[in-house]
Amino acid sequence: MKHLTLLALALTLIVSICVAKSPYQSVLQHSRIRGRAHGPNVCAMQQIQGTDKKYFTNCKQWYHRKICGKPTVISYECCPGYEKVAGEKGCPAALPLVNIYNTLGAVGATTTQMYSDRAKLREEIEGPGSFTFFAPSNEAWAALPTEILDALVSNVNIELLNALHYHMVNRRLTSEDLKHGAAFPSMYQDFDVHIHHYPNGVVTVNCARLVKTDQHATNGIVHVVDRVITAITNDVNSLLDTDDELETLRTAVAAAGLTTMLESEGHYTIFAPTNEAFEKIPADTLTRILGDPVALKDMLNYHILKNMHCSESIVSGMPLETLQGTVLEVGCDGDEMTLNGKSIIQSKDKLGTNGVVHYINELLIPDSAKTLIELMEGSTVTTATKMFVDAGLSSHLTGSEIITLLAPQDDAFKGSLTMTEEKKKLMRNHLVKEQLSSKGLYHGQELETLGGLKLRVFVYRNNLCIENACIAAHDKTGRFATMFTVDKVLAPPMGTVMDVLKADNRFSTVVDAIQKAGMTELLNKQGAYTVFAPTNDAFKAMPPAELNRLMSNTQQLASTLKYHMGEGLLVSGGVTSHTRVKPLQGERLELGVRNQTMYVNRVPVVDADLMATNGVVHAVNTIIKPLPPKVQSDQAAGSVITRASAVKAGTQVLRNDDLFQKVMRSRSSKTMTRVQ
């Protein structure tokens, strides 16, 4: 019964939300469902602890019990348009339908009601008509700066009346009519009020949040808002033009040719860096960007969102697309609005006719405006940065050269970091000609380094690798160059498989065996082999008699060696659990990875990814042998299970047949037959 109740609740929730016509209505319906256990027309509200801010609840907020990262308290209140009745559960009674003036009192906007009296607006909002009143809450009036409130109250017949008229529209507008991006002429000189209706159910007018919506009256409707709004007459570019705190930004906008765009129609959100924000940037970096029209435009577009977002629309972190093409993580921490997780917004909601401006005290520089050295800052490649600088490659990291940098992660470097001529050459081979994208790489592609080497690209099911190094993070695409973060220091091929084996004293026995088996030419010719090379220790671990038999029988020796050689080139980064390799002789090799160690037929690889021009060598300390034929035993077990299942099924069939016969002999069955 409990499960049926839960299912019914879930279905009701889904149907209610699907039927709802707007995001606000969806959230309201969800709050109704959460509150209905407390009686009819009860809505669940979430209040941020320590504040007066309340919200209708959605699924995410309900389960997280957080808004803007702060814990919330659940309260149950009458849904809009309803009130309690003494002695009855919930909110069974609809609010009396009275004129707007009296409705202001009924919904608790008593300060607005009082100022309507003083401004001689009462007669108008008590009389005939059809108005929408965006009524500031009592708290909104209290939060108004003293000098502004004094100016309004000292001239009630003009200033206060005009201010109140700007909160009114000469037609009835329900929440359904308040569409995202809509503008309606107010009753103050027809200056527009600007509506935004966000997917999370928040509705704003001139960035003031509607906190009590759809309070119907005989002559219109009241929406209570959380701040006093003011008339908007200028576009966002005019806001930038008139504020000395944005002088550097204003100059940059003009230099990037963005002035016309910011004067045109739209719904922009501008995170405007102050003069102080520009001053925090190193002079060389700032000069470079300001002198590069492409980088400058990218940087400024990175501060502009495609859609308008007032601070009240943000109740949790969300990625929002910029005009530059990438995203900013816009969130909140209590009353603080955050950007990429930082509380750098010092002033919010400066509203223009075509957008909103939020002042920030830190300049945002996108990757697309950075040099390689700037891309490397603050990432996991600090050791690589030092190595490139020590190798004398700084000019490639700071200039305008079109290249791709393969930057090993910090933990990829082992042993001494002292720079040598050999290491200088190696680091130079981490710089590839051309600016590449990892999405454009393909299997078998060759990349030429500044050191003159050719690096091969290997595409595996789980990884994308360049020689032995696999890409470990998303590309960082700068102004002229791209950075690939890789998991290993590159080990470019320095010869054939045979050359690699001969150059390493650990493989002297297997080299001798290869020569005895007549396989030297195979491992020197062009191809792509994966060789699991037994070390000298692997041969020493064999019983002497067995080793002697193996080394004296060239046919058996060749078979054993070919079982250690796979078709195709597989570096360790391309191995997943249950990877299979077809050996040159034999059925298969089973590969896997445990605790960052590669295994082949359960034998650990002690040194992986010794790269060769015609393959790769992985060292093992044990001669690899075929795994036990477990598949055959599984098949045998399967046949036993199948036979047992058949016997069981047969018995069940017999039982079912007996039951069928009994039913057919029963009286009710005979009666059914006669009726048919």
PLY file of the C-alpha trace (Angstrom):
ply
format ascii 1.0
element vertex 676
property float x
property float y
property float z
element edge 675
property int vertex1
property int vertex2
end_header
0.00 0.00 0.00
2.91 2.31 0.86
4.45 1.75 -2.59
1.12 2.55 -4.29
0.86 5.80 -2.32
4.38 6.82 -3.34
3.65 5.94 -6.96
0.45 7.98 -6.89
2.34 10.95 -5.42
5.03 10.70 -8.10
2.45 10.49 -10.89
0.54 13.47 -9.46
3.76 15.47 -9.31
4.69 14.62 -12.90
1.21 15.35 -14.27
0.91 18.60 -12.31
4.25 19.87 -13.53
3.56 18.83 -17.11
0.22 20.66 -17.07
1.77 23.83 -15.58
2.20 26.55 -18.17
5.29 28.40 -16.93
8.40 27.78 -14.81
6.83 29.76 -11.96
3.65 27.66 -12.14
5.77 24.47 -12.16
7.52 25.49 -8.96
4.22 26.59 -7.39
2.64 23.22 -8.24
5.59 21.40 -6.68
5.24 23.49 -3.52
1.51 22.69 -3.41
2.19 18.96 -3.62
4.83 19.15 -0.88
2.41 21.08 1.34
-0.84 19.23 0.74
-0.39 16.94 3.76
-0.98 20.09 5.83
-4.35 20.77 4.23
-5.82 22.34 1.10
-4.02 25.21 -0.63
-0.94 24.94 1.55
2.43 25.58 -0.13
5.82 24.43 1.16
8.27 27.34 1.35
12.03 27.24 1.82
13.51 30.03 3.90
17.25 30.62 3.97
18.35 30.36 7.58
19.15 33.71 9.18
17.33 35.71 6.48
13.80 36.68 5.49
14.22 35.27 1.97
11.64 32.62 1.07
11.17 30.62 -2.10
8.66 28.20 -3.50
10.49 24.91 -3.72
11.55 22.78 -6.67
12.73 19.16 -6.61
16.45 19.96 -6.43
16.12 22.52 -3.66
13.70 20.27 -1.74
16.12 17.35 -1.56
19.28 19.41 -1.09
17.61 21.67 1.49
19.90 24.46 0.29
19.59 27.71 -1.64
22.73 29.62 -2.63
24.75 27.10 -0.65
22.97 27.95 2.59
20.70 25.61 4.58
16.99 26.26 4.44
14.07 25.80 6.81
10.79 24.43 5.47
7.65 26.32 6.39
4.07 25.78 5.26
2.01 28.79 4.26
-1.16 29.57 2.36
-0.68 29.47 -1.39
-1.29 32.77 -3.25
-4.94 33.84 -3.06
-5.95 31.74 -0.03
-6.25 32.22 3.72
-6.76 30.22 6.90
-10.09 29.67 8.64
-10.16 29.24 12.41
-10.62 25.61 13.41
-10.07 24.23 9.90
-7.04 22.53 8.43
-4.97 24.22 5.75
-6.12 27.31 3.86
-9.61 26.45 2.66
-10.86 29.99 1.99
-10.13 32.21 -0.97
-9.03 35.71 -0.03
-11.88 38.23 -0.33
-11.74 39.98 -3.69
-11.27 43.66 -2.88
-9.74 46.62 -4.65
-5.98 47.02 -5.07
-5.63 49.43 -2.14
-7.19 46.94 0.29
-5.34 44.03 -1.34
-2.05 45.77 -0.48
-3.01 45.54 3.17
-4.20 41.94 2.86
-0.86 40.76 1.42
1.24 42.66 3.98
2.49 45.48 1.70
1.38 48.02 4.27
4.20 50.49 3.60
3.23 50.69 -0.07
-0.36 51.13 1.07
0.68 53.97 3.37
2.72 55.73 0.67
-0.20 55.33 -1.76
-2.28 57.25 0.75
0.31 60.01 1.14
0.86 60.35 -2.62
-2.89 60.68 -3.23
-2.84 57.41 -5.23
-5.48 55.72 -3.06
-8.44 57.05 -4.98
-6.99 55.75 -8.25
-6.27 52.22 -7.00
-9.62 52.00 -5.22
-11.51 53.12 -8.30
-12.43 51.51 -11.60
-9.76 50.13 -13.89
-7.58 47.13 -14.52
-4.09 47.65 -13.11
-1.04 45.60 -12.28
0.80 46.85 -9.19
4.35 45.60 -8.52
4.18 46.52 -4.86
7.46 46.76 -2.88
7.39 44.79 0.35
7.82 46.55 3.69
11.40 45.24 3.80
12.06 46.69 0.34
11.15 50.19 1.50
13.24 49.77 4.65
16.27 48.77 2.54
16.05 51.90 0.38
18.96 54.31 1.02
17.89 57.09 3.38
18.70 59.92 0.98
16.53 58.39 -1.76
13.62 57.71 0.58
13.83 61.25 1.99
13.76 62.70 -1.55
10.62 60.72 -2.34
8.80 61.45 0.89
9.64 65.17 0.83
7.84 65.55 -2.49
4.94 63.12 -2.28
2.80 64.72 -4.97
5.43 64.42 -7.67
8.44 62.23 -6.83
6.64 59.64 -4.69
3.62 59.53 -7.00
5.86 59.10 -10.05
7.81 56.34 -8.28
4.60 54.47 -7.42
3.20 54.95 -10.91
6.38 53.39 -12.31
5.44 50.24 -10.32
2.08 50.10 -12.16
0.95 48.87 -15.57
-2.43 49.90 -16.96
-3.61 46.33 -17.56
-3.99 43.11 -15.60
-0.88 40.91 -15.91
-0.88 37.50 -14.22
2.31 35.47 -13.79
1.37 33.66 -17.02
1.59 36.98 -18.87
5.01 37.79 -17.44
7.06 36.19 -20.21
10.84 36.14 -20.23
12.22 39.25 -21.92
8.87 41.05 -22.04
8.57 44.80 -21.46
5.41 46.69 -20.54
4.84 50.47 -20.48
4.44 51.67 -16.93
2.03 54.37 -15.81
4.93 56.79 -15.36
5.56 58.43 -18.78
5.24 55.00 -20.42
8.75 54.03 -19.31
9.00 50.27 -19.67
9.24 47.78 -16.84
11.35 44.78 -17.85
10.24 41.24 -17.05
12.44 38.14 -16.81
10.93 34.74 -16.14
13.71 32.21 -15.50
13.66 28.41 -15.91
14.05 27.94 -12.14
10.70 29.69 -11.55
12.11 33.03 -10.41
10.29 36.03 -11.95
11.78 39.52 -11.80
10.70 43.01 -12.77
13.67 45.34 -13.24
15.70 42.71 -11.32
13.32 42.83 -8.31
12.06 39.33 -7.45
8.32 38.69 -7.21
7.89 37.25 -3.72
4.07 37.14 -3.59
2.52 36.65 -6.98
-0.98 36.74 -8.47
-2.83 38.49 -5.64
-6.08 39.25 -7.49
-8.16 42.36 -6.87
-11.47 43.68 -8.23
-9.62 46.26 -10.29
-6.44 44.43 -11.16
-3.70 42.34 -9.61
-0.88 42.80 -7.10
2.59 41.21 -7.23
4.73 41.91 -4.17
8.41 42.53 -5.07
11.52 42.54 -2.90
12.87 45.98 -3.83
11.80 49.41 -4.96
12.40 49.72 -8.71
13.43 52.82 -10.63
12.83 53.94 -14.19
15.34 52.78 -16.84
16.14 55.13 -19.68
19.71 54.28 -20.76
21.26 51.27 -22.50
24.15 49.37 -20.90
26.75 51.20 -22.99
25.54 54.48 -21.48
26.04 52.98 -18.01
29.66 52.22 -18.88
30.10 55.70 -20.36
28.96 57.59 -17.29
30.84 55.76 -14.54
34.44 56.84 -13.89
35.04 53.53 -12.12
34.75 51.83 -15.53
37.03 54.17 -17.49
39.52 51.47 -18.55
36.71 49.14 -19.58
35.11 51.92 -21.60
38.37 52.47 -23.52
38.75 48.72 -24.13
35.15 48.36 -25.38
35.69 51.17 -27.88
39.02 49.69 -29.06
37.38 46.27 -29.59
34.52 47.77 -31.61
31.82 46.55 -29.20
30.15 49.93 -28.59
27.49 49.51 -31.28
26.52 46.08 -29.99
26.07 47.36 -26.44
23.86 50.17 -27.72
21.61 47.85 -29.71
18.59 45.83 -28.56
19.35 42.73 -26.56
19.33 41.09 -23.16
22.97 41.18 -22.13
24.61 40.45 -18.80
27.90 42.31 -18.45
30.39 41.48 -15.71
32.15 44.84 -15.81
35.73 44.89 -14.50
36.51 48.07 -12.62
39.67 50.14 -13.10
41.06 48.37 -10.03
40.51 44.99 -11.73
42.61 46.03 -14.72
45.36 47.34 -12.44
45.77 43.89 -10.85
46.92 42.38 -14.17
50.70 42.36 -14.91
51.51 45.34 -17.13
53.10 43.19 -19.87
50.03 40.94 -20.09
47.61 43.85 -20.16
49.63 45.71 -22.81
49.78 42.59 -24.96
46.00 42.00 -24.81
45.06 45.66 -25.31
47.34 45.76 -28.35
45.88 42.59 -29.91
42.35 43.24 -31.30
41.48 39.52 -31.45
42.59 38.77 -27.88
40.94 41.97 -26.62
37.59 41.15 -28.21
37.74 37.58 -26.89
38.51 38.84 -23.39
35.67 41.37 -23.37
33.15 38.91 -24.86
34.13 36.52 -22.07
32.63 39.09 -19.66
29.28 39.19 -21.49
26.57 36.52 -21.20
24.22 35.79 -24.08
21.18 36.17 -21.81
20.22 38.57 -19.06
20.64 37.31 -15.52
19.72 39.46 -12.55
21.34 38.42 -9.28
17.99 37.20 -7.92
17.74 34.65 -10.75
20.73 32.73 -9.35
19.85 30.26 -6.60
22.64 27.74 -7.30
25.73 27.42 -9.48
25.08 27.11 -13.20
27.24 27.27 -16.34
26.17 30.17 -18.56
27.42 30.74 -22.10
29.34 33.90 -22.94
29.57 35.75 -26.24
33.14 34.43 -26.45
31.75 30.90 -26.77
32.85 29.32 -23.51
30.98 29.31 -20.20
31.22 31.07 -16.86
30.11 29.33 -13.69
27.69 31.84 -12.15
26.55 31.00 -8.65
25.82 32.42 -5.23
26.98 32.07 -1.66
24.29 33.45 0.58
23.73 37.05 -0.51
26.99 37.05 -2.49
26.89 36.43 -6.23
29.90 34.37 -7.37
31.78 33.98 -10.62
33.78 30.81 -11.27
33.46 30.10 -7.55
34.88 33.47 -6.46
33.11 36.30 -4.64
34.44 39.02 -6.95
31.17 40.84 -7.68
31.17 44.09 -5.74
28.00 45.70 -7.13
24.96 44.02 -8.68
22.01 44.74 -10.93
22.85 48.04 -12.61
20.01 47.88 -15.10
19.90 49.21 -18.65
17.22 49.00 -21.31
19.10 46.16 -23.04
20.73 44.33 -20.16
22.20 44.35 -16.69
25.69 45.21 -15.42
27.40 43.61 -12.43
30.69 45.24 -11.31
33.60 42.86 -10.64
36.99 43.56 -9.05
38.92 40.92 -10.99
39.60 40.78 -14.73
38.60 37.51 -16.41
41.03 36.35 -19.10
39.80 33.42 -21.20
42.20 30.78 -22.48
41.70 32.09 -26.02
43.49 35.32 -25.06
46.42 33.67 -23.27
49.94 32.65 -24.23
51.20 29.15 -23.49
52.96 30.24 -20.30
49.70 31.81 -19.09
47.78 28.62 -19.93
50.21 26.66 -17.78
49.76 28.89 -14.71
47.60 27.47 -11.95
47.38 24.01 -13.53
48.93 20.61 -12.78
51.97 21.22 -15.01
54.16 23.46 -12.83
57.11 21.06 -13.06
56.82 20.97 -16.85
56.76 24.79 -16.90
60.07 24.90 -15.02
61.57 22.25 -17.28
60.60 24.13 -20.46
62.02 27.39 -19.07
65.24 25.66 -17.91
65.57 24.14 -21.38
65.66 27.64 -22.87
62.25 27.37 -24.55
60.62 30.44 -22.93
60.34 32.31 -26.25
58.08 29.55 -27.58
55.86 29.81 -24.49
55.42 33.59 -24.53
55.43 34.46 -28.22
52.98 34.25 -31.10
54.29 31.00 -32.59
51.63 28.59 -33.89
52.38 25.39 -31.95
50.93 22.70 -29.69
52.55 21.98 -26.34
52.49 18.49 -24.82
52.75 19.28 -21.11
53.34 16.31 -18.76
51.55 16.38 -15.43
53.66 17.03 -12.35
53.62 13.39 -11.23
54.95 12.27 -14.64
58.46 13.46 -13.80
60.64 10.88 -12.05
64.20 11.18 -10.80
66.47 14.20 -11.12
65.12 17.37 -12.74
68.60 18.77 -13.39
68.68 20.05 -16.95
71.06 18.28 -19.35
71.58 18.52 -23.10
69.63 15.29 -23.51
66.72 16.68 -21.47
66.77 19.93 -23.44
66.37 17.93 -26.63
63.59 15.87 -25.05
61.65 18.95 -23.87
61.96 20.50 -27.35
60.27 17.40 -28.75
57.23 18.18 -26.56
56.54 21.15 -28.86
54.62 20.20 -32.00
54.35 22.34 -35.11
50.80 23.64 -35.81
48.00 24.50 -33.39
46.04 21.29 -32.98
42.81 20.16 -31.37
42.62 16.72 -29.76
39.22 16.26 -31.41
40.92 16.47 -34.82
43.57 13.81 -34.16
43.25 10.43 -35.83
44.88 7.01 -35.52
48.16 6.74 -37.38
48.58 10.51 -37.73
52.16 11.80 -37.53
53.01 15.06 -35.73
56.28 16.84 -36.35
58.07 18.36 -33.35
60.29 21.43 -33.24
63.13 18.98 -32.63
62.48 17.33 -35.99
60.98 14.06 -34.71
57.75 12.47 -35.94
55.32 11.48 -33.19
52.55 8.96 -33.83
48.94 9.29 -32.71
47.15 6.23 -31.32
43.38 6.26 -30.83
42.05 3.64 -28.41
38.59 2.98 -27.06
39.45 4.59 -23.71
42.27 6.95 -24.55
43.97 9.20 -27.08
47.74 8.88 -26.97
50.74 10.48 -28.64
53.49 7.85 -28.47
53.54 6.66 -24.82
51.82 9.79 -23.42
48.03 9.90 -23.26
45.93 13.07 -23.02
44.82 13.53 -19.41
42.70 16.71 -19.55
40.69 18.89 -21.90
42.62 20.98 -24.40
43.59 24.49 -23.38
43.42 26.56 -26.56
45.29 29.84 -26.33
45.64 32.84 -28.62
48.25 31.21 -30.85
48.96 27.82 -29.28
47.22 24.86 -27.67
48.25 22.88 -24.60
47.59 19.14 -24.27
48.08 17.92 -20.70
49.55 14.40 -20.91
50.09 11.71 -18.29
53.72 10.87 -19.08
56.93 12.44 -20.26
57.29 11.59 -23.95
59.58 8.70 -24.87
60.05 9.20 -28.62
61.12 6.09 -30.59
64.87 5.92 -31.07
65.05 2.78 -33.23
63.34 -0.50 -34.11
62.14 -3.03 -31.53
65.40 -4.89 -32.02
67.37 -1.69 -31.42
65.43 -1.03 -28.19
66.13 -4.55 -26.91
69.82 -4.44 -27.82
70.27 -1.06 -26.12
69.01 -2.39 -22.75
71.20 -4.85 -20.82
68.11 -6.38 -19.20
67.19 -7.99 -22.52
70.51 -9.63 -23.52
69.07 -13.15 -23.14
65.97 -12.47 -25.21
68.10 -10.77 -27.89
70.20 -13.93 -28.06
67.02 -16.04 -28.26
65.58 -13.87 -31.07
68.77 -14.24 -33.05
68.80 -18.03 -32.51
65.16 -18.27 -33.64
65.94 -16.30 -36.82
63.54 -13.48 -35.92
65.95 -10.54 -36.07
64.70 -9.40 -39.46
61.06 -9.54 -38.27
61.74 -7.12 -35.42
63.79 -4.79 -37.60
61.34 -4.44 -40.45
58.54 -1.90 -40.72
55.36 -2.82 -38.82
53.44 -2.34 -35.59
54.17 -4.86 -32.85
53.48 -5.03 -29.13
56.32 -7.04 -27.58
56.16 -8.35 -24.02
59.90 -8.86 -23.65
61.11 -11.26 -20.93
64.03 -9.82 -18.99
67.14 -11.82 -18.12
65.52 -12.46 -14.72
62.57 -14.13 -16.47
64.89 -16.67 -18.13
66.89 -17.19 -14.92
63.64 -18.05 -13.10
63.06 -21.04 -15.43
64.25 -24.49 -14.33
67.70 -25.05 -15.96
66.59 -28.18 -17.83
63.52 -26.43 -19.24
65.62 -23.40 -20.25
68.17 -25.61 -22.00
65.42 -27.47 -23.91
63.85 -24.19 -24.98
67.09 -22.57 -26.16
68.19 -25.69 -28.05
64.90 -26.13 -29.93
64.66 -23.25 -32.41
61.09 -24.12 -33.46
59.81 -24.17 -29.89
61.85 -21.05 -29.12
60.29 -19.19 -32.09
56.80 -20.27 -30.98
57.42 -19.06 -27.42
58.80 -15.73 -28.60
55.92 -15.16 -31.04
53.46 -15.76 -28.21
55.09 -12.74 -26.52
54.47 -10.54 -29.57
51.08 -9.05 -30.38
49.69 -7.69 -33.60
49.21 -3.90 -33.53
50.79 -1.29 -31.28
49.26 -1.04 -27.80
50.70 1.32 -25.21
49.79 0.93 -21.55
47.34 3.86 -21.70
45.22 1.94 -24.20
44.75 -1.06 -21.91
41.50 -1.52 -20.00
40.19 -4.47 -18.03
39.75 -7.52 -20.27
41.75 -6.14 -23.22
42.75 -8.91 -25.62
45.71 -8.99 -27.99
46.19 -11.51 -30.79
49.76 -12.88 -30.58
51.80 -13.79 -33.66
51.38 -17.42 -32.58
48.83 -18.78 -30.16
45.23 -18.00 -29.31
45.23 -14.77 -27.31
46.85 -12.63 -24.62
44.63 -11.33 -21.81
45.57 -7.83 -20.60
44.31 -5.80 -17.68
45.23 -3.00 -15.26
45.27 -3.16 -11.46
46.63 -0.43 -9.20
48.16 1.33 -12.21
50.10 -1.80 -13.18
49.52 -3.54 -16.49
49.18 -7.32 -16.52
49.43 -9.79 -19.38
48.05 -13.28 -18.67
48.28 -12.28 -14.98
51.99 -11.48 -15.31
52.83 -7.91 -14.21
54.61 -5.61 -16.63
57.62 -4.19 -14.79
58.51 -1.48 -17.33
55.99 -0.30 -19.91
56.06 1.75 -23.08
59.59 1.44 -24.42
58.75 2.99 -27.77
60.18 1.81 -31.08
59.67 2.92 -34.67
57.90 -0.35 -35.45
56.22 -1.08 -32.14
56.42 -0.89 -28.37
58.21 -3.03 -25.78
56.81 -3.90 -22.35
59.22 -5.68 -19.97
58.08 -8.72 -17.94
60.04 -10.69 -15.32
58.24 -13.97 -16.08
57.88 -16.07 -19.21
54.24 -15.67 -20.31
52.23 -18.85 -20.66
48.67 -19.40 -21.91
45.96 -19.10 -19.27
44.08 -22.26 -18.21
41.23 -23.11 -20.63
38.50 -21.82 -18.33
36.10 -21.34 -21.25
35.84 -25.11 -21.75
35.03 -25.72 -18.08
32.42 -22.93 -18.28
30.87 -24.63 -21.29
30.79 -27.96 -19.48
29.20 -26.34 -16.46
26.76 -24.65 -18.79
25.73 -27.97 -20.32
25.13 -29.43 -16.85
23.05 -26.39 -15.92
21.13 -26.68 -19.18
20.34 -30.35 -18.59
19.26 -29.64 -15.00
17.10 -26.77 -16.21
15.53 -29.00 -18.84
14.67 -31.66 -16.25
13.19 -29.00 -13.97
11.26 -27.44 -16.84
10.01 -30.83 -17.92
8.74 -31.58 -14.43
7.00 -28.22 -14.36
5.38 -28.94 -17.74
4.08 -32.30 -16.40
2.72 -30.59 -13.31
1.03 -27.91 -15.36
-0.44 -30.55 -17.66
-1.93 -32.44 -14.66
-3.51 -29.20 -13.45
-4.94 -28.51 -16.92
-6.57 -31.94 -17.02
-8.14 -31.43 -13.59
-9.58 -28.08 -14.69
-11.01 -29.61 -17.86
-12.75 -32.35 -15.84
-14.25 -29.82 -13.42
-17.97 -28.92 -13.50
-17.35 -25.20 -14.16
-15.29 -26.07 -17.22
-18.10 -28.21 -18.65
-20.59 -25.39 -18.00
-18.34 -22.95 -19.87
-18.14 -25.28 -22.82
-21.94 -25.54 -23.07
-22.34 -21.75 -22.94
-19.85 -21.31 -25.77
0 1
1 2
2 3
3 4
4 5
5 6
6 7
7 8
8 9
9 10
10 11
11 12
12 13
13 14
14 15
15 16
16 17
17 18
18 19
19 20
20 21
21 22
22 23
23 24
24 25
25 26
26 27
27 28
28 29
29 30
30 31
31 32
32 33
33 34
34 35
35 36
36 37
37 38
38 39
39 40
40 41
41 42
42 43
43 44
44 45
45 46
46 47
47 48
48 49
49 50
50 51
51 52
52 53
53 54
54 55
55 56
56 57
57 58
58 59
59 60
60 61
61 62
62 63
63 64
64 65
65 66
66 67
67 68
68 69
69 70
70 71
71 72
72 73
73 74
74 75
75 76
76 77
77 78
78 79
79 80
80 81
81 82
82 83
83 84
84 85
85 86
86 87
87 88
88 89
89 90
90 91
91 92
92 93
93 94
94 95
95 96
96 97
97 98
98 99
99 100
100 101
101 102
102 103
103 104
104 105
105 106
106 107
107 108
108 109
109 110
110 111
111 112
112 113
113 114
114 115
115 116
116 117
117 118
118 119
119 120
120 121
121 122
122 123
123 124
124 125
125 126
126 127
127 128
128 129
129 130
130 131
131 132
132 133
133 134
134 135
135 136
136 137
137 138
138 139
139 140
140 141
141 142
142 143
143 144
144 145
145 146
146 147
147 148
148 149
149 150
150 151
151 152
152 153
153 154
154 155
155 156
156 157
157 158
158 159
159 160
160 161
161 162
162 163
163 164
164 165
165 166
166 167
167 168
168 169
169 170
170 171
171 172
172 173
173 174
174 175
175 176
176 177
177 178
178 179
179 180
180 181
181 182
182 183
183 184
184 185
185 186
186 187
187 188
188 189
189 190
190 191
191 192
192 193
193 194
194 195
195 196
196 197
197 198
198 199
199 200
200 201
201 202
202 203
203 204
204 205
205 206
206 207
207 208
208 209
209 210
210 211
211 212
212 213
213 214
214 215
215 216
216 217
217 218
218 219
219 220
220 221
221 222
222 223
223 224
224 225
225 226
226 227
227 228
228 229
229 230
230 231
231 232
232 233
233 234
234 235
235 236
236 237
237 238
238 239
239 240
240 241
241 242
242 243
243 244
244 245
245 246
246 247
247 248
248 249
249 250
250 251
251 252
252 253
253 254
254 255
255 256
256 257
257 258
258 259
259 260
260 261
261 262
262 263
263 264
264 265
265 266
266 267
267 268
268 269
269 270
270 271
271 272
272 273
273 274
274 275
275 276
276 277
277 278
278 279
279 280
280 281
281 282
282 283
283 284
284 285
285 286
286 287
287 288
288 289
289 290
290 291
291 292
292 293
293 294
294 295
295 296
296 297
297 298
298 299
299 300
300 301
301 302
302 303
303 304
304 305
305 306
306 307
307 308
308 309
309 310
310 311
311 312
312 313
313 314
314 315
315 316
316 317
317 318
318 319
319 320
320 321
321 322
322 323
323 324
324 325
325 326
326 327
327 328
328 329
329 330
330 331
331 332
332 333
333 334
334 335
335 336
336 337
337 338
338 339
339 340
340 341
341 342
342 343
343 344
344 345
345 346
346 347
347 348
348 349
349 350
350 351
351 352
352 353
353 354
354 355
355 356
356 357
357 358
358 359
359 360
360 361
361 362
362 363
363 364
364 365
365 366
366 367
367 368
368 369
369 370
370 371
371 372
372 373
373 374
374 375
375 376
376 377
377 378
378 379
379 380
380 381
381 382
382 383
383 384
384 385
385 386
386 387
387 388
388 389
389 390
390 391
391 392
392 393
393 394
394 395
395 396
396 397
397 398
398 399
399 400
400 401
401 402
402 403
403 404
404 405
405 406
406 407
407 408
408 409
409 410
410 411
411 412
412 413
413 414
414 415
415 416
416 417
417 418
418 419
419 420
420 421
421 422
422 423
423 424
424 425
425 426
426 427
427 428
428 429
429 430
430 431
431 432
432 433
433 434
434 435
435 436
436 437
437 438
438 439
439 440
440 441
441 442
442 443
443 444
444 445
445 446
446 447
447 448
448 449
449 450
450 451
451 452
452 453
453 454
454 455
455 456
456 457
457 458
458 459
459 460
460 461
461 462
462 463
463 464
464 465
465 466
466 467
467 468
468 469
469 470
470 471
471 472
472 473
473 474
474 475
475 476
476 477
477 478
478 479
479 480
480 481
481 482
482 483
483 484
484 485
485 486
486 487
487 488
488 489
489 490
490 491
491 492
492 493
493 494
494 495
495 496
496 497
497 498
498 499
499 500
500 501
501 502
502 503
503 504
504 505
505 506
506 507
507 508
508 509
509 510
510 511
511 512
512 513
513 514
514 515
515 516
516 517
517 518
518 519
519 520
520 521
521 522
522 523
523 524
524 525
525 526
526 527
527 528
528 529
529 530
530 531
531 532
532 533
533 534
534 535
535 536
536 537
537 538
538 539
539 540
540 541
541 542
542 543
543 544
544 545
545 546
546 547
547 548
548 549
549 550
550 551
551 552
552 553
553 554
554 555
555 556
556 557
557 558
558 559
559 560
560 561
561 562
562 563
563 564
564 565
565 566
566 567
567 568
568 569
569 570
570 571
571 572
572 573
573 574
574 575
575 576
576 577
577 578
578 579
579 580
580 581
581 582
582 583
583 584
584 585
585 586
586 587
587 588
588 589
589 590
590 591
591 592
592 593
593 594
594 595
595 596
596 597
597 598
598 599
599 600
600 601
601 602
602 603
603 604
604 605
605 606
606 607
607 608
608 609
609 610
610 611
611 612
612 613
613 614
614 615
615 616
616 617
617 618
618 619
619 620
620 621
621 622
622 623
623 624
624 625
625 626
626 627
627 628
628 629
629 630
630 631
631 632
632 633
633 634
634 635
635 636
636 637
637 638
638 639
639 640
640 641
641 642
642 643
643 644
644 645
645 646
646 647
647 648
648 649
649 650
650 651
651 652
652 653
653 654
654 655
655 656
656 657
657 658
658 659
659 660
660 661
661 662
662 663
663 664
664 665
665 666
666 667
667 668
668 669
669 670
670 671
671 672
672 673
673 674
674 675
